[in-house]
């Protein structure tokens, strides 16, 4: 019997622990219940141990979770497709306007000014290329089967390799598979990906830290970078549009959560998202 089981049986009151015995396809799960036995005087005279095989229940729960994650991913892919469509529409509109402007400038012989517009057009094209490639990587980061934290860990490794920005993941060990509802997992992953994209595009940061913390029935996840922060003179409305904060906030609110952003010039930026953990009722 595992050491933690001995410790549990030595305590007082009724307890239950889950045990896994075997390996691979022969692995089975058992629930060990430990209850006190008292005599008519209320004195402890022994303990009752009940061992139940819960393997099929665990397998059924895993199948249900996988189905829920698959449905959540389908919903998310539809949402990402709409966002990508909107972003591409804005890019093509910009290219069209710039192209017409360049054509008029050349027809008037204003070559120097036209060249400036061409430079801006090329810059936007390069940014769009990176954004589209990143969107494809995000789509490939599927939570199905492996769960949120393993998916996030793999994504951070690719993020460091592709962009040279160091990442730190803290507090995630307190969150196990099943902590979040599948839709919460998906939306939280996309919020974090969008936050990391903003760090890459706007922060000029060397390091970004993602910290998980449990607060009662809520998970608090913060993304803090050591970049240049926001100019305090920029209006909040313009800044929200710039960093896609509206989309991230809508994602958090869709699962009953909330999102906030704090920044100061030269002091980096911190985004905080709070989402409910599995089983919490925040209606």
SVG drawing of the C-alpha trace seen along z (x, -y; Angstrom):
<svg xmlns="http://www.w3.org/2000/svg" viewBox="-27 -65 43 71">
<polyline fill="none" stroke="black" stroke-width="0.4" points="0.0,0.0 1.4,-3.5 2.9,-5.6 0.2,-8.3 -2.5,-5.6 -0.8,-4.7 -0.8,-8.3 -4.4,-8.7 -5.5,-5.7 -3.7,-7.0 -5.9,-10.1 -9.3,-10.6 -12.7,-10.7 -13.9,-9.3 -11.5,-9.6 -11.3,-8.4 -8.2,-8.1 -7.8,-7.0 -5.2,-4.3 -3.9,-3.2 -2.6,0.4 -0.9,1.8 0.6,0.3 -0.5,-0.3 -3.6,1.5 -3.7,3.4 -3.9,0.2 -7.0,0.2 -8.2,-2.5 -9.6,-1.8 -11.3,-4.1 -10.3,-3.2 -12.8,-4.4 -11.7,-4.5 -14.4,-4.9 -14.3,-4.9 -16.2,-2.2 -17.5,-3.3 -19.2,-1.4 -22.3,-2.5 -20.2,-4.8 -18.8,-6.6 -15.4,-5.1 -13.4,-4.0 -13.2,-0.2 -11.8,0.1 -11.9,-1.0 -13.9,0.1 -12.0,0.3 -13.9,0.5 -12.1,0.9 -14.2,0.2 -13.0,0.7 -13.7,-2.6 -11.8,-1.8 -14.9,-1.9 -16.1,-5.1 -12.7,-6.8 -12.7,-5.6 -16.3,-6.9 -15.3,-10.3 -12.3,-10.5 -14.4,-9.8 -16.9,-12.5 -14.1,-15.0 -12.6,-14.2 -16.0,-14.7 -16.5,-18.0 -13.0,-19.2 -13.7,-18.2 -16.9,-20.2 -15.1,-23.2 -12.4,-23.0 -14.9,-23.0 -16.6,-26.1 -13.2,-27.7 -12.1,-27.0 -15.3,-28.7 -14.5,-31.7 -10.8,-31.8 -12.0,-31.5 -14.2,-34.6 -11.4,-36.5 -8.9,-35.5 -11.4,-36.5 -11.9,-39.9 -8.2,-40.5 -7.5,-39.5 -10.3,-41.7 -8.7,-44.7 -5.3,-43.8 -6.6,-43.6 -8.5,-46.8 -5.3,-48.5 -3.4,-47.1 -6.1,-48.2 -6.1,-51.8 -2.3,-52.0 -2.1,-50.6 -4.5,-53.2 -2.7,-56.0 0.7,-54.8 -0.8,-54.7 -2.1,-58.3 1.3,-59.5 3.2,-57.8 0.8,-59.3 1.7,-62.8 5.4,-62.0 5.7,-62.1 8.1,-59.2 9.6,-59.9 6.3,-60.1 5.1,-57.0 8.2,-55.1 7.4,-56.0 3.9,-54.4 5.5,-51.3 7.8,-51.0 4.8,-51.1 3.0,-48.6 5.9,-46.2 6.1,-46.6 2.4,-45.7 2.8,-42.7 5.7,-41.4 3.6,-41.9 0.6,-40.1 2.8,-37.2 4.0,-36.7 0.5,-37.1 -1.0,-34.5 1.8,-32.0 1.2,-32.6 -2.5,-32.0 -1.8,-28.7 0.4,-27.7 -2.3,-28.7 -4.8,-26.6 -2.5,-23.6 -2.2,-24.0 -5.0,-21.6 -6.0,-21.0 -7.7,-17.7 -6.4,-14.7 -3.4,-16.4 -5.2,-19.2 -4.4,-22.9 -1.1,-23.0 0.8,-20.5 -0.5,-22.3 0.6,-25.7 4.0,-24.3 4.6,-23.1 3.4,-26.4 5.8,-28.4 8.8,-26.3 8.0,-27.1 7.4,-30.8 10.9,-31.0 12.5,-29.3 10.6,-31.4 10.9,-34.9 13.8,-34.7 11.7,-35.9 12.3,-34.0 9.2,-32.6 8.5,-31.5 5.5,-29.4 4.8,-29.4 2.1,-27.8 0.8,-25.5 1.7,-22.4 -1.4,-23.1 -3.7,-22.7 -4.5,-19.2 -6.3,-17.8 -10.0,-18.5 -9.5,-21.7 -11.2,-23.7 -14.3,-23.0 -13.2,-22.2 -14.6,-25.5 -12.7,-27.4 -9.5,-25.6 -9.9,-26.6 -10.7,-30.3 -8.0,-30.6 -5.4,-29.2 -6.4,-31.6 -6.3,-34.6 -2.8,-33.6 -1.8,-33.2 -3.2,-36.6 -1.4,-38.2 1.9,-36.6 1.3,-37.9 1.0,-41.4 4.2,-41.0 6.0,-40.0 4.5,-42.8 4.4,-45.8 6.4,-45.2 10.0,-44.9 10.4,-42.5 13.1,-40.1 11.1,-38.0 7.4,-37.2 6.1,-35.4 2.8,-33.5 1.7,-32.7 -1.3,-30.5 -2.9,-30.9 -6.0,-29.5 -8.3,-31.9 -11.3,-30.0 -13.4,-28.9 -11.4,-31.0 -8.1,-30.7 -6.1,-33.8 -3.7,-33.8 -1.4,-36.7 0.9,-37.5 3.6,-40.0 6.4,-41.2 9.5,-43.3 8.9,-45.5 8.5,-49.2 4.8,-49.3 2.2,-51.7 2.4,-55.4 0.1,-56.9 -0.9,-59.6 -2.5,-57.1 -6.3,-56.8 -7.6,-53.6 -9.9,-53.1 -7.1,-53.3 -4.9,-51.0 -7.7,-48.4 -8.1,-48.3 -4.3,-48.1 -3.8,-45.0 -7.0,-43.3 -8.1,-43.7 -11.8,-43.7 -11.6,-40.2 -9.7,-38.8 -12.2,-40.3 -15.1,-38.9 -13.5,-35.5 -13.1,-35.7 -16.7,-36.9 -18.0,-34.1 -17.0,-31.6 -18.0,-33.7 -14.6,-35.3 -13.0,-38.7 -9.9,-40.4 -7.9,-43.5 -4.8,-45.2 -2.2,-47.4 0.8,-49.1 3.1,-52.1 5.7,-53.5 9.0,-51.7 7.6,-49.3 6.2,-46.5 2.6,-45.3 0.5,-42.9 -2.6,-41.2 -4.8,-39.4 -7.6,-36.9 -9.8,-35.2 -11.9,-32.2 -13.9,-29.7 -12.5,-26.3 -14.5,-23.1 -17.6,-22.7 -17.8,-26.4 -21.1,-28.1 -20.9,-31.8 -24.3,-32.2"/>
</svg>
